[in-house]
């Protein structure tokens, strides 16, 4: 596999494919993050938001996102848009569910104490509710990063002319098992790297929380 890695590195295929895949997953993740967290805030902070958003989100999250590919191709064409949309779709739901649950699980005593101290609604949101829901949001972030890479693999192997997924499809057609294995290892390492970044964020942002870390 080391020889295959050097071969693809030398001819530029690996770096080009990696760059394309990273761009797609980054854009899709950013869109999914904004949509998922934004809807969770709307539903979690206002009853009218919950009535409007939560039921449709619960319904949509049961749909297999892989089955959306034909519809996305029909609606958005065959370029980058359907791939990015599929990643965003896969990312939005873990973030929505965990952030919404985190907001609703904030200790009511803290909210009442904030009201007693005279905090207005927006100060309460930024100083009490969001910090209290941050652990759940970060859990959703970890899940969504895994979902992003899974969605990208599927999107690139079904409808793509570039990226790591396309490289896997090409390798399958020419019976290059070594390239397939190498690309899968790269996907796994990218997912692991993303998870490590979130773990570092957790350590930095949740220093105030004392947890059991094992013996």
Backbone bond lengths (Angstrom), bond angles and torsions (degrees), N, CA, C in turn:
res aa  C-N    CA-C-N  psi(-1)  N-CA   C-N-CA  omega(-1)  CA-C   N-CA-C  phi
1 X - - - 1.457 - - 1.535 111.38 -
2 X 1.320 116.55 -30.19 1.463 120.09 177.67 1.526 110.35 -63.30
3 X 1.344 115.96 -38.88 1.465 119.72 178.42 1.530 110.55 -64.64
4 X 1.329 116.37 -41.22 1.469 120.87 177.70 1.519 110.94 -62.78
5 X 1.323 116.22 -42.23 1.465 121.16 178.43 1.524 110.59 -59.28
6 X 1.320 117.05 -46.43 1.463 120.94 -179.63 1.527 111.15 -66.62
7 X 1.327 116.53 -36.12 1.465 120.86 179.02 1.530 111.06 -63.38
8 X 1.339 116.17 -48.72 1.468 120.29 -179.37 1.521 111.68 -69.85
9 X 1.321 115.79 -29.96 1.459 119.95 177.40 1.526 110.33 -69.65
10 X 1.322 115.76 -39.10 1.463 120.48 -177.69 1.525 112.15 -69.51
11 X 1.346 117.10 -40.50 1.465 118.60 -178.47 1.531 113.40 -85.75
12 X 1.322 117.10 -0.79 1.461 121.14 174.44 1.512 115.86 85.55
13 X 1.340 117.61 -6.15 1.460 120.09 -177.76 1.526 112.47 -63.21
14 X 1.322 115.62 -41.79 1.462 119.71 -175.01 1.527 111.60 -66.46
15 X 1.325 116.93 -48.77 1.462 120.09 -178.34 1.527 111.52 -64.90
16 X 1.328 116.32 -39.82 1.464 120.02 178.89 1.524 110.88 -64.27
17 X 1.335 116.21 -45.74 1.463 120.42 -179.88 1.522 111.07 -65.57
18 X 1.327 116.48 -41.03 1.462 121.02 179.98 1.528 111.18 -64.17
19 X 1.320 116.10 -41.71 1.466 120.39 179.48 1.526 111.12 -62.24
20 X 1.327 116.69 -44.08 1.466 121.01 -179.80 1.525 110.71 -63.84
21 X 1.335 116.59 -45.22 1.468 120.38 -178.63 1.525 111.47 -65.11
22 X 1.324 116.98 -41.57 1.467 120.18 178.73 1.524 111.24 -64.12
23 X 1.322 116.91 -38.35 1.461 119.82 177.74 1.522 110.86 -64.39
24 X 1.322 117.04 -45.32 1.468 120.44 -179.42 1.523 111.77 -62.51
25 X 1.324 116.33 -46.64 1.462 119.01 -176.93 1.526 110.79 -69.30
26 X 1.326 117.87 -32.81 1.468 120.77 179.27 1.525 111.26 -67.53
27 X 1.331 116.61 -46.75 1.467 120.34 -179.84 1.525 110.30 -66.12
28 X 1.327 116.72 -46.21 1.460 120.11 179.28 1.513 112.32 -62.06
29 X 1.337 116.18 -40.15 1.463 119.84 179.33 1.523 111.03 -65.82
30 X 1.327 117.08 -41.96 1.470 120.49 179.98 1.528 110.98 -61.56
31 X 1.332 116.57 -42.83 1.464 120.07 178.88 1.526 110.32 -65.68
32 X 1.334 116.71 -46.05 1.461 120.27 179.01 1.514 112.60 -62.21
33 X 1.340 116.45 -36.75 1.468 120.99 177.96 1.525 110.91 -62.99
34 X 1.331 116.56 -47.43 1.464 120.38 -179.87 1.525 111.31 -63.01
35 X 1.323 116.40 -43.70 1.466 120.18 -178.48 1.525 110.84 -68.43
36 X 1.337 117.06 -49.31 1.460 120.83 -176.57 1.514 113.23 -63.19
37 X 1.323 116.60 -49.96 1.468 120.41 -178.62 1.529 110.44 -70.36
38 X 1.330 117.05 -39.11 1.462 119.87 179.14 1.521 112.36 -61.34
39 X 1.336 116.62 -45.97 1.462 120.02 178.73 1.524 111.48 -67.46
40 X 1.333 116.96 -35.52 1.468 120.36 178.21 1.527 111.07 -64.45
41 X 1.324 116.96 -40.69 1.466 120.38 177.10 1.526 110.88 -64.70
42 X 1.318 116.25 -43.28 1.465 120.62 179.53 1.525 111.17 -62.54
43 X 1.345 116.16 -45.19 1.465 120.10 -178.97 1.521 112.28 -74.91
44 X 1.325 116.81 -33.40 1.457 119.87 -175.66 1.510 114.07 -79.28
45 X 1.323 117.14 -30.47 1.462 120.56 -174.97 1.520 113.43 -93.17
46 X 1.326 117.11 -22.49 1.464 120.13 -177.84 1.523 110.12 -130.53
47 X 1.321 116.49 135.22 1.460 121.52 178.40 1.524 111.43 -61.52
48 X 1.328 116.12 -39.94 1.459 118.92 179.06 1.526 110.39 -62.93
49 X 1.334 116.65 -35.36 1.457 120.26 176.25 1.515 111.73 -64.44
50 X 1.331 116.34 -42.03 1.466 119.74 177.85 1.525 110.57 -62.02
51 X 1.333 116.68 -42.97 1.462 120.12 -179.42 1.523 112.11 -64.04
52 X 1.326 116.37 -34.80 1.462 120.22 -177.72 1.522 113.25 -83.16
53 X 1.325 116.89 -34.26 1.467 120.77 -167.52 1.524 113.75 -104.67
54 X 1.331 117.55 -42.14 1.463 119.55 -166.44 1.523 113.03 -63.21
55 X 1.328 118.02 -47.38 1.468 120.05 -178.40 1.534 112.28 -60.89
56 X 1.353 119.37 -47.68 1.467 118.43 176.21 1.527 113.53 -60.90
57 X 1.333 117.51 -38.16 1.466 120.00 179.30 1.525 111.10 -66.82
58 X 1.329 116.97 -39.85 1.459 120.08 178.11 1.525 110.73 -65.21
59 X 1.318 116.57 -34.38 1.458 120.59 178.33 1.529 110.99 -71.16
60 X 1.332 116.16 -45.98 1.461 120.34 -176.67 1.522 112.65 -68.11
61 X 1.336 117.18 -31.34 1.461 119.24 -176.13 1.525 112.26 -68.72
62 X 1.340 117.33 -18.67 1.466 119.91 178.43 1.525 112.09 -81.51
63 X 1.323 116.32 -10.95 1.463 119.40 179.20 1.528 110.11 -76.40
64 X 1.338 118.01 135.78 1.471 119.60 175.62 1.524 110.25 -69.98
65 X 1.356 116.25 115.77 1.465 118.04 -174.65 1.518 112.39 -63.82
66 X 1.350 116.92 -23.74 1.467 118.88 178.34 1.524 111.19 -64.57
67 X 1.334 116.23 -29.81 1.458 119.93 179.93 1.514 113.94 -73.60
68 X 1.330 116.97 -8.28 1.463 120.67 179.78 1.525 113.04 -81.99
69 X 1.322 116.74 -12.53 1.469 119.80 -174.64 1.527 112.73 -55.11
70 X 1.357 120.02 -48.90 1.475 118.07 179.17 1.524 113.09 -58.51
71 X 1.347 116.80 -42.11 1.463 119.82 179.10 1.525 111.71 -64.56
72 X 1.326 116.26 -42.50 1.463 119.85 -179.53 1.526 111.41 -64.05
73 X 1.323 116.57 -36.60 1.468 119.98 177.99 1.525 110.28 -66.25
74 X 1.355 116.36 -41.44 1.466 120.28 179.11 1.526 110.70 -65.38
75 X 1.326 116.10 -43.83 1.466 120.08 -175.86 1.528 113.31 -77.18
76 X 1.338 116.35 -39.47 1.467 120.40 -169.61 1.523 114.18 -110.99
77 X 1.326 117.65 -5.07 1.455 119.70 -179.31 1.520 111.77 92.13
78 X 1.320 116.13 -166.37 1.461 120.79 -174.23 1.529 112.78 -113.60
79 X 1.318 117.17 11.84 1.464 119.54 -178.86 1.526 110.33 -88.36
80 X 1.309 117.49 -137.38 1.464 121.43 -174.90 1.531 113.36 -79.59
81 X 1.325 116.89 -28.11 1.466 120.81 -171.77 1.530 113.99 -55.45
82 X 1.348 120.74 -48.36 1.470 118.50 -178.45 1.521 113.56 -64.93
83 X 1.311 117.94 -33.30 1.468 120.66 178.90 1.531 110.37 -67.84
84 X 1.323 115.73 -46.14 1.465 120.18 179.21 1.524 110.33 -64.67
85 X 1.337 116.66 -40.66 1.466 120.51 179.85 1.525 111.05 -63.54
86 X 1.323 117.82 -39.06 1.465 120.64 179.42 1.523 110.79 -65.30
87 X 1.316 117.04 -41.71 1.471 120.58 176.76 1.527 110.10 -62.86
88 X 1.327 116.79 -45.23 1.467 120.55 179.81 1.520 111.16 -61.44
89 X 1.324 117.10 -40.91 1.466 121.92 178.68 1.522 110.48 -62.11
90 X 1.322 116.99 -44.33 1.466 120.80 -179.26 1.520 112.15 -67.94
91 X 1.325 116.94 -29.65 1.469 121.89 -177.42 1.529 111.82 -80.52
92 X 1.327 116.88 -37.47 1.464 120.99 -169.69 1.525 113.04 -62.63
93 X 1.325 117.68 -38.19 1.464 119.42 -171.28 1.526 114.07 -72.76
94 X 1.334 120.38 -45.54 1.475 117.75 175.16 1.524 112.53 -59.43
95 X 1.330 116.53 -38.06 1.463 119.46 179.23 1.524 111.22 -68.25
96 X 1.315 116.29 -42.24 1.467 119.37 178.85 1.522 110.94 -61.68
97 X 1.325 117.16 -51.86 1.464 120.94 -174.79 1.521 111.78 -61.36
98 X 1.321 117.36 -45.98 1.462 120.42 -177.08 1.524 112.22 -71.94
99 X 1.331 116.94 -39.77 1.464 119.24 179.50 1.522 110.96 -68.43
100 X 1.318 116.76 -42.39 1.464 120.90 177.67 1.527 110.55 -60.54
101 X 1.338 116.82 -45.95 1.467 120.29 178.36 1.526 110.98 -63.31
102 X 1.336 116.67 -38.94 1.459 119.99 179.14 1.516 112.57 -63.48
103 X 1.334 116.30 -40.88 1.466 120.14 178.93 1.526 110.55 -64.44
104 X 1.324 116.14 -44.77 1.459 119.71 -177.01 1.531 112.51 -73.86
105 X 1.323 118.29 -16.46 1.465 121.27 179.70 1.528 113.41 -97.68
106 X 1.327 116.73 5.51 1.467 119.27 175.34 1.532 108.95 -61.51
107 X 1.313 116.23 135.95 1.464 121.73 -177.89 1.536 110.67 -56.63
108 X 1.329 115.38 121.73 1.462 120.07 -178.43 1.529 111.59 -62.77
109 X 1.340 116.09 -28.93 1.468 119.72 178.80 1.522 111.16 -61.60
110 X 1.343 116.22 -38.49 1.465 120.07 178.51 1.525 111.18 -65.41
111 X 1.324 115.74 -39.82 1.466 119.81 179.29 1.526 110.35 -64.63
112 X 1.328 116.40 -43.78 1.468 119.84 179.18 1.531 110.86 -64.66
113 X 1.328 116.46 -39.02 1.467 119.90 178.28 1.524 110.74 -63.83
114 X 1.341 116.47 -39.61 1.465 120.49 178.57 1.524 110.87 -63.94
115 X 1.322 116.69 -39.62 1.464 120.13 177.61 1.530 110.71 -65.25
116 X 1.336 115.55 -39.50 1.462 119.85 179.07 1.526 110.96 -62.43
117 X 1.346 115.83 -35.01 1.463 120.36 179.64 1.526 112.72 -78.75
118 X 1.321 116.46 -3.97 1.459 120.30 175.09 1.517 115.02 88.66
119 X 1.333 118.93 17.27 1.466 120.51 178.34 1.523 109.70 -69.63
120 X 1.330 115.75 134.79 1.458 118.24 174.80 1.527 109.53 -77.29
121 X 1.328 116.31 177.54 1.467 120.30 -172.25 1.525 112.37 -59.93
122 X 1.339 116.69 -44.86 1.460 119.45 -175.67 1.523 111.86 -71.48
123 X 1.326 117.37 -37.50 1.465 119.13 174.98 1.523 111.17 -64.05
124 X 1.339 115.90 -37.39 1.454 119.77 178.00 1.532 110.89 -64.70
125 X 1.338 115.66 -39.52 1.469 119.84 179.25 1.523 110.62 -62.10
126 X 1.340 116.69 -48.07 1.462 120.24 -173.77 1.524 113.74 -81.85
127 X 1.321 117.91 -23.90 1.462 120.24 -176.56 1.527 113.94 -103.46
128 X 1.327 117.35 -18.74 1.467 120.16 -176.89 1.529 111.92 -122.74
129 X 1.328 116.45 -57.28 1.465 120.10 -170.80 1.526 112.20 -71.21
130 X 1.328 117.59 -49.19 1.469 119.35 -179.42 1.528 112.58 -64.61
131 X 1.339 120.01 -46.02 1.470 118.28 175.12 1.525 112.80 -60.22
132 X 1.343 116.77 -36.26 1.457 119.69 179.42 1.515 113.29 -69.32
133 X 1.337 116.93 -29.58 1.466 120.67 -179.65 1.523 112.88 -91.96
134 X 1.330 117.31 -4.52 1.465 121.22 -176.06 1.532 113.80 -58.68
135 X 1.342 120.12 -41.82 1.473 118.71 178.39 1.526 112.61 -57.61
136 X 1.334 117.02 -42.85 1.465 120.21 179.14 1.523 111.22 -67.31
137 X 1.334 116.63 -38.32 1.463 120.15 178.23 1.525 110.89 -61.25
138 X 1.327 116.86 -40.90 1.465 120.19 -179.33 1.526 111.32 -69.27
139 X 1.338 117.16 -33.56 1.470 119.64 173.46 1.526 109.51 -62.46
140 X 1.337 116.02 -44.98 1.455 119.75 176.75 1.514 112.49 -61.38
141 X 1.325 116.11 -34.65 1.463 120.86 178.38 1.526 110.92 -63.16
142 X 1.325 116.76 -41.70 1.463 120.32 179.33 1.524 111.09 -65.36
143 X 1.330 116.33 -44.51 1.462 119.57 177.95 1.524 111.27 -62.96
144 X 1.313 116.24 -42.23 1.458 120.03 -175.62 1.523 112.09 -68.12
145 X 1.324 117.67 -32.96 1.467 119.69 176.77 1.523 110.82 -64.56
146 X 1.330 116.69 -41.12 1.460 119.68 175.35 1.514 111.57 -63.01
147 X 1.337 116.57 -43.02 1.464 120.74 178.37 1.522 111.45 -63.56
148 X 1.326 116.90 -35.31 1.466 120.66 -179.62 1.520 111.16 -61.55
149 X 1.330 116.68 -45.68 1.463 119.52 -179.32 1.521 111.68 -69.07
150 X 1.343 117.73 -37.78 1.464 120.09 176.99 1.525 110.83 -62.11
151 X 1.328 116.21 -45.04 1.460 119.99 179.46 1.521 111.37 -63.70
152 X 1.318 116.51 -39.33 1.459 120.04 -179.69 1.525 111.37 -65.44
153 X 1.332 116.80 -42.76 1.467 120.19 177.96 1.521 109.90 -56.86
154 X 1.335 115.84 -47.85 1.467 119.49 -178.50 1.520 111.10 -64.04
155 X 1.334 116.80 -46.20 1.462 120.42 -177.46 1.522 111.61 -62.04
156 X 1.318 116.90 -40.96 1.466 119.96 -176.60 1.523 112.62 -75.42
157 X 1.312 117.91 -26.88 1.467 119.17 178.82 1.523 111.96 -83.39
158 X 1.342 117.39 -21.29 1.463 120.81 -179.15 1.523 111.44 -90.48
159 X 1.313 117.33 -44.13 1.463 120.27 -172.38 1.520 109.82 -145.75
160 X 1.333 116.45 84.65 1.459 118.73 179.83 1.522 110.47 -162.43
161 X 1.310 114.91 152.30 1.463 121.76 173.74 1.521 110.98 -118.45
162 X 1.334 116.41 12.08 1.460 121.10 179.42 1.516 108.52 -160.73
163 X 1.333 115.74 168.30 1.456 120.39 179.96 1.521 112.35 98.73
164 X 1.320 115.63 170.30 1.462 120.36 -178.57 1.519 111.75 -64.80
165 X 1.339 116.81 -36.84 1.462 119.83 178.54 1.516 111.77 -63.10
166 X 1.330 116.41 -41.07 1.464 119.77 176.52 1.520 110.64 -64.12
167 X 1.327 116.68 -37.83 1.461 120.35 177.93 1.523 110.72 -61.93
168 X 1.332 117.07 -37.52 1.465 121.14 176.06 1.523 110.57 -64.00
169 X 1.333 116.79 -44.51 1.467 120.94 179.63 1.526 111.11 -62.25
170 X 1.319 116.02 -43.89 1.470 120.64 177.78 1.523 110.84 -61.60
171 X 1.326 116.31 -44.39 1.465 120.53 -179.07 1.525 111.25 -63.85
172 X 1.319 116.56 -36.20 1.468 119.85 178.23 1.526 111.01 -64.13
173 X 1.331 115.87 -40.08 1.464 120.06 -177.88 1.524 112.19 -67.95
174 X 1.332 117.35 -30.43 1.470 120.36 -179.54 1.534 111.47 -103.60
175 X 1.343 116.03 12.50 1.472 122.25 176.04 1.533 112.51 59.31
176 X 1.332 115.90 40.84 1.463 120.41 175.38 1.535 108.79 -99.79
177 X 1.314 114.47 81.73 1.467 120.07 -178.54 1.526 110.70 -61.65
178 X 1.324 116.82 -32.93 1.463 120.25 -178.90 1.526 111.69 -62.35
179 X 1.345 116.67 -37.55 1.465 120.04 178.30 1.525 110.60 -69.24
180 X 1.333 116.31 -40.79 1.468 120.33 178.11 1.523 110.42 -58.92
181 X 1.329 116.36 -48.44 1.466 120.87 -178.95 1.527 110.53 -63.04
182 X 1.331 116.63 -42.30 1.465 120.31 179.68 1.524 111.29 -61.07
183 X 1.327 117.10 -44.54 1.470 120.36 179.99 1.525 111.19 -64.44
184 X 1.333 116.97 -38.94 1.467 120.05 178.10 1.526 110.96 -65.13
185 X 1.324 116.32 -39.19 1.468 120.06 177.13 1.529 110.21 -64.01
186 X 1.329 116.80 -40.54 1.471 120.38 178.79 1.521 110.75 -64.15
187 X 1.345 116.69 -43.25 1.466 119.92 175.76 1.528 110.68 -57.03
188 X 1.335 116.06 -45.42 1.466 120.48 -178.92 1.526 111.15 -62.94
189 X 1.327 116.91 -41.91 1.464 120.47 179.76 1.528 111.64 -66.94
190 X 1.325 116.40 -37.53 1.464 119.69 177.05 1.528 110.78 -64.72
191 X 1.338 115.85 -42.04 1.460 119.41 176.96 1.513 112.10 -63.57
192 X 1.335 116.07 -40.94 1.466 120.31 178.02 1.525 110.96 -64.26
193 X 1.326 116.30 -41.53 1.460 119.89 178.65 1.518 112.10 -62.55
194 X 1.335 116.23 -41.61 1.466 119.83 177.90 1.520 111.02 -63.47
195 X 1.334 116.78 -39.89 1.463 120.54 178.92 1.526 111.14 -64.86
196 X 1.315 116.88 -39.05 1.465 120.34 178.39 1.527 111.51 -64.42
197 X 1.327 116.29 -36.69 1.465 119.90 177.75 1.526 110.41 -62.53
198 X 1.339 116.38 -43.11 1.469 119.65 179.00 1.524 110.74 -65.92
199 X 1.330 117.25 -37.56 1.469 120.04 176.96 1.531 111.02 -60.95
200 X 1.324 115.99 -40.98 1.466 119.46 177.28 1.525 111.09 -64.69
201 X 1.335 116.30 -39.14 1.462 119.94 175.73 1.522 110.90 -61.25
202 X 1.329 116.15 -41.97 1.465 120.15 178.93 1.525 110.98 -60.54
203 X 1.325 116.41 -44.51 1.464 119.59 -179.76 1.524 111.56 -64.23
204 X 1.330 116.04 -37.38 1.455 118.97 -178.69 1.517 113.86 -76.70
205 X 1.342 116.51 -39.06 1.459 120.48 -174.44 1.520 113.72 -88.83
206 X 1.328 116.71 -20.03 1.469 119.78 -175.90 1.522 112.06 -115.11
207 X 1.322 116.33 34.59 1.462 119.56 179.12 1.527 112.10 -64.76
208 X 1.333 116.25 -24.87 1.465 120.67 -178.63 1.522 112.47 -73.34
209 X 1.350 116.87 -17.45 1.462 119.71 -174.70 1.518 110.11 -95.08
210 X 1.319 117.55 129.10 1.455 122.16 -179.71 1.521 108.95 -100.75
211 X 1.325 115.36 115.64 1.460 121.51 -177.39 1.514 111.10 -119.07
212 X 1.329 114.86 158.61 1.458 120.57 170.62 1.522 108.42 -74.91
213 X 1.326 117.77 128.02 1.468 121.45 -175.64 1.519 112.29 -114.15
214 X 1.326 118.00 9.97 1.463 120.29 178.57 1.511 112.21 94.52
215 X 1.305 114.69 161.09 1.463 120.83 -178.87 1.527 110.75 -91.21
